[in-house]
Every structure is written in C-alpha cells, then in structure tokens.
Amino acid sequence: AASIRAADWNEAVAHLQVIAKHGTPSERFDALGEISLRLESAGKIAEAIDAQDALLHLMGPGHWQLDSARRRLLSLHDKNHSLDVLEKQWRADAESDPRDPQSALRLAKLYEFQGDDLQRHEWLSRAATLLPNDVRLICDLAALDLALGNPQAAASRYDKVLASRPDDRDIIFLRAEASALMEQEGDA
C-alpha cells in the first residue's frame, strides 16, 4: 500500500511539474504552489523551496498573494535551516541594484520574519526612499518608528501622507497617536 501511495505521489508531482513548465500562467502558478506543498509534506524541503521560489518569480510587485508566498518561502528556509543563505543572496541582490525597491522590501520581510526591527527599519527606509509616494509603505515605516520608540519620526511620516490625503481619517488617527506619544515623552 505504501509503494502504491508513493507511486501515486510521484505521478502527481510529475504531472504538476509538466503543468508548471507548459501550462498557462495561471496553471503554472497553481501547479508550483501545489508542488511546493506536496514536496514539503514529503519532507523534501530544499525542493519545496525551489518550487516556492519559482512561484514567487511569477508574481509581480503588486500581486495580492506576494506577502503570503514570501512568508511561506521564509518558513521553508527556516525549516531547512537556510535563512542565512537566503539573507546573503537577497542582500547581494539589493546591494548590486540599490535602485530596486523590491530587493529592499524582500529584505525587510526577511527581517520582519526574524523579528529584527532595526534591520527591517533600515530596509523599509531604503524602499520608502525609492517609492516616496507609496502610502502603505510610509505608514508601515511610521508604525515601525512608533514601535522603536521614535514618535517624532512617525509623526513626520504621517504628516507627509496627510499632505496628499488630508481627509484620510485613519491617517489622522495614527498621527494623533504619534502626537500623544510625543507629549508623553515630553512629560517624562
């Protein structure tokens, strides 16, 4: 019975690999995701990483599943004890093309995954410099400023966003929060 399941599993993965090579873009996308899941469940983490990486290469910067696919890649590397290798690769990519905001955002996601807020801040800042009109990115950086105990920097970032979106109630609220924290700091 185990050999039949193994044969079925191998055939299924082989079929998915054909689709991943020759299918339509959406079929390739689905096949690579499924391959990555199946390989991981079989304990073939390095191969699952390759499939997940290929899946990420099909996604553009604004793809709605980019963050979750990137988190999955990071989780696979964590299981494989190869996050340091990925970090070196992504850092080299970012340093070889410092004008690429996506490289900086990848590294910021890696440092978020690792819980390294200082490194995350550095790379989010680089990305924000390259994408000065990305409101979500600026707000993420402002929230990180607050978390790192720098409400003045957060307030400045929120002010920048409010200059172009003065009626955005969410940003107004976040700016007020930064102001309240600055007042607390002044009272201390």
The 8 nearest C-alpha neighbors of each residue, nearest first, counted from 0:
[[1, 3, 2, 4, 5, 6, 7, 8],
 [0, 2, 4, 3, 5, 6, 7, 8],
 [1, 3, 5, 4, 0, 6, 7, 8],
 [4, 2, 6, 0, 5, 1, 7, 8],
 [5, 3, 7, 1, 2, 6, 8, 0],
 [6, 4, 2, 8, 3, 7, 9, 1],
 [5, 7, 3, 9, 8, 4, 10, 2],
 [8, 6, 4, 10, 5, 9, 11, 3],
 [7, 9, 5, 11, 6, 10, 4, 12],
 [10, 8, 6, 12, 11, 7, 13, 5],
 [11, 9, 13, 7, 8, 12, 14, 6],
 [10, 12, 8, 14, 13, 9, 7, 15],
 [11, 13, 15, 9, 14, 10, 16, 8],
 [14, 12, 10, 16, 15, 11, 9, 17],
 [15, 13, 11, 17, 12, 16, 10, 18],
 [14, 16, 12, 18, 30, 17, 13, 19],
 [15, 17, 19, 13, 18, 14, 12, 20],
 [18, 16, 20, 14, 15, 19, 21, 13],
 [17, 19, 22, 15, 21, 16, 20, 27],
 [20, 18, 27, 16, 17, 30, 21, 22],
 [21, 19, 17, 18, 22, 16, 27, 15],
 [20, 22, 18, 19, 17, 23, 27, 16],
 [23, 21, 18, 26, 27, 19, 20, 24],
 [22, 24, 26, 25, 27, 21, 18, 19],
 [23, 25, 27, 26, 28, 22, 57, 19],
 [24, 26, 28, 27, 23, 29, 22, 30],
 [27, 25, 23, 29, 22, 28, 24, 30],
 [26, 28, 19, 30, 24, 22, 25, 29],
 [27, 29, 25, 26, 31, 30, 54, 24],
 [30, 28, 26, 32, 27, 31, 33, 25],
 [31, 29, 27, 33, 15, 32, 19, 28],
 [32, 30, 34, 33, 28, 29, 50, 54],
 [31, 33, 29, 35, 30, 34, 28, 36],
 [32, 34, 36, 30, 35, 31, 37, 29],
 [35, 33, 31, 37, 36, 32, 38, 30],
 [34, 36, 47, 50, 32, 38, 33, 37],
 [37, 35, 33, 39, 34, 38, 40, 32],
 [38, 36, 40, 34, 39, 35, 33, 41],
 [39, 37, 41, 43, 47, 35, 40, 36],
 [38, 40, 42, 44, 36, 41, 43, 37],
 [39, 41, 37, 42, 38, 36, 43, 44],
 [42, 40, 38, 39, 43, 37, 44, 36],
 [41, 43, 39, 40, 44, 38, 47, 37],
 [44, 42, 38, 39, 41, 46, 45, 47],
 [43, 45, 47, 39, 46, 42, 48, 79],
 [46, 44, 48, 47, 43, 49, 79, 75],
 [47, 45, 49, 48, 44, 43, 50, 38],
 [46, 48, 35, 44, 38, 50, 49, 45],
 [49, 47, 51, 45, 46, 50, 52, 44],
 [48, 50, 46, 52, 47, 51, 53, 45],
 [51, 49, 53, 47, 35, 52, 48, 31],
 [52, 50, 54, 48, 53, 49, 35, 72],
 [51, 53, 55, 49, 54, 50, 48, 56],
 [54, 52, 50, 56, 51, 55, 49, 57],
 [53, 55, 51, 52, 57, 56, 31, 28],
 [56, 54, 52, 58, 57, 53, 51, 68],
 [55, 57, 53, 54, 58, 52, 59, 51],
 [56, 58, 55, 54, 59, 53, 28, 24],
 [59, 57, 55, 56, 62, 65, 60, 54],
 [58, 60, 62, 61, 57, 56, 65, 55],
 [59, 61, 62, 58, 101, 65, 63, 100],
 [62, 60, 59, 63, 65, 58, 64, 66],
 [63, 61, 65, 59, 64, 60, 58, 66],
 [62, 64, 65, 61, 66, 67, 58, 60],
 [65, 63, 62, 67, 66, 68, 58, 69],
 [64, 66, 68, 62, 67, 63, 69, 58],
 [67, 65, 69, 68, 64, 70, 63, 108],
 [66, 68, 70, 69, 64, 65, 71, 63],
 [69, 67, 71, 65, 70, 66, 64, 72],
 [68, 70, 72, 66, 71, 67, 65, 73],
 [71, 69, 67, 73, 72, 68, 66, 74],
 [70, 72, 74, 68, 69, 73, 67, 75],
 [71, 73, 69, 75, 70, 74, 51, 76],
 [72, 74, 70, 76, 71, 75, 77, 69],
 [75, 73, 77, 71, 72, 76, 70, 78],
 [74, 76, 78, 72, 77, 73, 79, 71],
 [77, 75, 79, 81, 73, 82, 78, 74],
 [76, 78, 74, 80, 75, 79, 82, 73],
 [79, 77, 75, 76, 80, 74, 44, 81],
 [78, 80, 76, 77, 81, 75, 44, 45],
 [81, 79, 77, 78, 76, 82, 83, 75],
 [80, 82, 76, 84, 79, 83, 77, 85],
 [83, 81, 85, 76, 84, 77, 80, 86],
 [82, 84, 86, 81, 85, 87, 80, 88],
 [85, 83, 87, 81, 82, 86, 88, 89],
 [86, 84, 82, 88, 83, 87, 89, 81],
 [85, 87, 83, 89, 84, 88, 90, 82],
 [88, 86, 90, 84, 85, 89, 91, 83],
 [87, 89, 85, 91, 86, 90, 92, 84],
 [88, 90, 92, 86, 91, 87, 85, 93],
 [91, 89, 93, 87, 92, 88, 86, 94],
 [90, 92, 94, 88, 89, 93, 95, 87],
 [93, 91, 89, 95, 90, 94, 88, 96],
 [94, 92, 102, 90, 96, 91, 95, 97],
 [93, 95, 91, 97, 96, 92, 90, 89],
 [96, 94, 92, 93, 91, 97, 90, 98],
 [95, 97, 93, 94, 98, 99, 92, 102],
 [96, 98, 94, 99, 93, 95, 100, 102],
 [99, 97, 96, 100, 129, 93, 126, 102],
 [100, 98, 101, 97, 102, 96, 93, 103],
 [101, 99, 126, 103, 102, 129, 104, 98],
 [100, 102, 104, 103, 99, 105, 60, 126],
 [103, 101, 93, 105, 104, 100, 99, 106],
 [102, 104, 100, 122, 106, 101, 105, 126],
 [103, 105, 107, 101, 106, 102, 126, 100],
 [106, 104, 102, 108, 107, 103, 101, 109],
 [105, 107, 109, 103, 108, 104, 110, 122],
 [106, 108, 119, 104, 122, 110, 109, 105],
 [109, 107, 111, 105, 106, 110, 112, 104],
 [110, 108, 106, 112, 111, 107, 113, 105],
 [111, 109, 113, 119, 115, 107, 112, 108],
 [110, 112, 114, 108, 113, 109, 119, 115],
 [113, 111, 109, 110, 114, 108, 73, 70],
 [114, 112, 110, 111, 115, 109, 116, 108],
 [113, 115, 111, 112, 116, 110, 119, 109],
 [116, 114, 110, 113, 117, 118, 111, 119],
 [115, 117, 119, 118, 114, 120, 111, 110],
 [116, 118, 120, 119, 115, 121, 147, 110],
 [119, 117, 121, 120, 116, 115, 110, 122],
 [118, 120, 107, 116, 110, 122, 117, 121],
 [121, 119, 117, 123, 118, 122, 124, 116],
 [120, 122, 118, 124, 119, 123, 117, 125],
 [121, 123, 125, 103, 107, 124, 119, 120],
 [122, 124, 126, 120, 125, 121, 107, 119],
 [125, 123, 127, 121, 122, 126, 120, 128],
 [126, 124, 122, 128, 123, 127, 103, 121],
 [125, 127, 100, 123, 129, 128, 124, 103],
 [128, 126, 130, 124, 129, 131, 125, 123],
 [129, 127, 125, 126, 131, 130, 124, 100],
 [128, 130, 126, 127, 100, 131, 125, 98],
 [131, 129, 127, 128, 133, 132, 126, 100],
 [132, 130, 127, 128, 133, 129, 137, 134],
 [133, 131, 130, 134, 137, 127, 160, 136],
 [132, 134, 136, 130, 135, 131, 137, 127],
 [135, 133, 137, 136, 132, 138, 160, 131],
 [134, 136, 138, 137, 133, 139, 140, 132],
 [135, 137, 139, 133, 138, 134, 140, 127],
 [136, 138, 140, 134, 139, 135, 141, 133],
 [137, 139, 141, 135, 140, 136, 134, 142],
 [140, 138, 136, 142, 141, 137, 135, 143],
 [139, 141, 143, 137, 138, 142, 144, 136],
 [142, 140, 153, 144, 138, 143, 139, 156],
 [143, 141, 145, 139, 144, 140, 138, 146],
 [142, 144, 146, 140, 145, 141, 147, 139],
 [145, 143, 141, 149, 147, 142, 153, 146],
 [146, 144, 150, 148, 142, 149, 143, 147],
 [145, 147, 143, 148, 144, 142, 149, 150],
 [146, 148, 144, 145, 149, 143, 116, 117],
 [149, 147, 145, 146, 150, 144, 143, 151],
 [148, 150, 144, 145, 151, 152, 147, 153],
 [149, 151, 153, 145, 177, 152, 181, 154],
 [152, 150, 154, 153, 149, 155, 181, 177],
 [153, 151, 155, 154, 150, 149, 144, 156],
 [154, 152, 141, 150, 156, 144, 151, 155],
 [155, 153, 157, 151, 156, 152, 177, 174],
 [154, 156, 158, 152, 153, 157, 151, 159],
 [157, 155, 159, 153, 158, 154, 141, 152],
 [156, 158, 154, 160, 159, 155, 174, 161],
 [159, 157, 161, 155, 156, 160, 154, 162],
 [158, 160, 156, 162, 157, 161, 155, 163],
 [159, 161, 157, 162, 158, 163, 164, 134],
 [162, 160, 165, 164, 158, 163, 159, 157],
 [163, 161, 159, 160, 164, 165, 158, 157],
 [162, 164, 161, 160, 165, 159, 158, 166],
 [165, 163, 161, 166, 167, 162, 160, 170],
 [166, 164, 161, 167, 162, 163, 160, 171],
 [167, 165, 164, 168, 161, 171, 170, 169],
 [166, 168, 170, 169, 164, 165, 171, 161],
 [169, 167, 171, 170, 166, 172, 165, 173],
 [168, 170, 172, 171, 167, 173, 174, 166],
 [169, 171, 173, 172, 168, 167, 174, 157],
 [172, 170, 168, 174, 169, 173, 175, 167],
 [171, 173, 175, 169, 170, 174, 168, 176],
 [174, 172, 170, 176, 175, 171, 169, 177],
 [175, 173, 177, 171, 176, 172, 154, 157],
 [176, 174, 178, 172, 173, 177, 179, 171],
 [175, 177, 173, 179, 174, 178, 172, 180],
 [176, 178, 174, 150, 180, 175, 179, 154],
 [179, 177, 175, 181, 176, 180, 174, 182],
 [180, 178, 182, 176, 181, 177, 175, 183],
 [179, 181, 183, 177, 182, 178, 184, 150],
 [180, 182, 184, 178, 183, 179, 150, 185],
 [183, 181, 185, 179, 184, 180, 186, 178],
 [184, 182, 180, 186, 185, 181, 179, 187],
 [183, 185, 181, 187, 182, 186, 180, 179],
 [186, 184, 182, 183, 187, 181, 180, 179],
 [187, 185, 183, 184, 182, 181, 180, 179],
 [186, 184, 185, 183, 182, 181, 180, 179]]
